[in-house]
Amino acid sequence: SKARWNLCWADQDRVEAGLGEVCWYEEDQILDLKTQRVAETYRFNLPLGKWFVRISGDYYHLLEGRVYFEHPDDPTMLKELSLDKPWQTCAVEVSQRNQDAY
């Protein structure tokens, strides 16, 4: 089975206006759940705001993930962020508060 994912900006005004989502990738990324059994790391330099990982096609709930904040002055300092919801629909707000936690 193949799952698709993308990192999208949670912009309620766009949703209410009937406009499409603004996502990091123009097209959803594909994971072949039958063959891909490795951990992958993705780094994003996100603008401030609320972002979420949109996942579709993971019917057997095989995907698992974590979100970390990387300190801007020291990439070896990682802080795991708590998520608003389970990974399947996780969301995290990028804010100055994350940087001040170090």
Backbone torsions as a table, in degrees:
resi	resn	phi	psi	omega
1	SER	NA	148.5	-179.1
2	LYS	-115.4	135.0	177.0
3	ALA	-111.2	155.5	178.1
4	ARG	-123.0	147.4	178.4
5	TRP	-146.8	157.7	175.6
6	ASN	-157.6	157.2	176.9
7	LEU	-104.6	118.2	-171.5
8	CYS	-126.0	152.8	179.4
9	TRP	-87.6	128.1	179.4
10	ALA	-86.0	93.8	-177.8
11	ASP	-116.1	97.9	-176.0
12	GLN	-60.6	-34.4	179.3
13	ASP	-62.5	-40.2	177.7
14	ARG	-64.5	-41.6	-179.5
15	VAL	-62.8	-46.9	-179.3
16	GLU	-65.0	-29.0	179.1
17	ALA	-83.9	-3.8	179.0
18	GLY	78.9	17.0	178.9
19	LEU	-88.1	157.8	-179.2
20	GLY	-71.8	166.2	178.5
21	GLU	-70.6	150.7	171.6
22	VAL	-101.3	114.5	-177.1
23	CYS	-121.3	157.8	-178.4
24	TRP	-61.9	-46.1	179.9
25	TYR	-99.5	139.1	178.5
26	GLU	-62.2	-38.7	177.0
27	GLU	-120.6	145.1	178.7
28	ASP	-57.7	145.0	177.1
29	GLN	-82.7	145.4	-175.9
30	ILE	-109.9	133.4	172.8
31	LEU	-117.9	123.9	176.1
32	ASP	-87.7	103.3	-173.4
33	LEU	-67.9	-15.8	178.3
34	LYS	-80.1	-30.5	-174.4
35	THR	-112.8	-25.6	-177.3
36	GLN	-91.3	106.9	-179.0
37	ARG	-123.1	25.8	-177.4
38	VAL	-114.1	158.2	175.5
39	ALA	-81.3	137.4	177.7
40	GLU	-123.0	147.0	179.0
41	THR	-117.6	132.8	177.2
42	TYR	-123.5	136.0	177.1
43	ARG	-114.6	132.6	179.1
44	PHE	-130.7	136.8	173.5
45	ASN	-102.0	88.4	-171.0
46	LEU	-86.5	140.8	170.1
47	PRO	-67.2	158.9	178.1
48	LEU	-58.0	146.6	179.4
49	GLY	141.4	-176.6	179.9
50	LYS	-100.5	126.2	-177.6
51	TRP	-121.4	154.2	176.4
52	PHE	-142.9	153.3	175.4
53	VAL	-94.4	117.3	178.1
54	ARG	-94.4	123.7	-179.2
55	ILE	-122.9	135.2	174.7
56	SER	-137.5	152.5	176.2
57	GLY	85.2	3.1	177.9
58	ASP	-90.5	67.8	-172.3
59	TYR	-68.6	-24.5	-179.3
60	TYR	-102.1	9.5	178.0
61	HIS	53.8	50.6	-179.6
62	LEU	-89.6	-19.3	-178.6
63	LEU	-79.1	144.9	177.6
64	GLU	-143.7	145.7	-179.8
65	GLY	-160.5	167.5	177.4
66	ARG	-138.1	154.9	178.1
67	VAL	-120.7	129.3	179.9
68	TYR	-121.7	149.3	171.4
69	PHE	-100.7	127.8	178.7
70	GLU	-98.4	124.6	-179.3
71	HIS	-61.9	131.5	-174.9
72	PRO	-64.5	-25.1	-179.0
73	ASP	-94.0	-16.1	-177.9
74	ASP	-147.2	96.9	-176.7
75	PRO	-61.7	-13.3	178.3
76	THR	-82.2	-12.6	178.0
77	MET	-90.0	108.4	179.7
78	LEU	-116.2	140.9	177.0
79	LYS	-125.6	120.8	177.8
80	GLU	-71.3	130.3	-179.3
81	LEU	-93.3	140.9	174.9
82	SER	-76.9	144.6	-176.2
83	LEU	-102.8	148.6	178.9
84	ASP	-67.5	-32.3	-174.7
85	LYS	-139.8	169.5	175.6
86	PRO	-57.1	161.8	-175.0
87	TRP	-51.0	-35.6	-175.8
88	GLN	-55.6	-30.0	179.1
89	THR	-136.0	38.9	-172.2
90	CYS	-64.8	150.4	177.9
91	ALA	-141.0	145.7	178.1
92	VAL	-145.3	142.2	179.3
93	GLU	-97.9	128.0	177.1
94	VAL	-90.9	118.2	-175.9
95	SER	-147.7	169.6	176.1
96	GLN	-61.7	-29.4	-179.9
97	ARG	-56.6	-37.9	178.9
98	ASN	-61.8	-39.2	-179.1
99	GLN	-71.1	-34.2	-177.7
100	ASP	-74.6	-8.0	-176.5
101	ALA	-75.5	-8.8	-178.4
102	TYR	-90.3	NA	NA
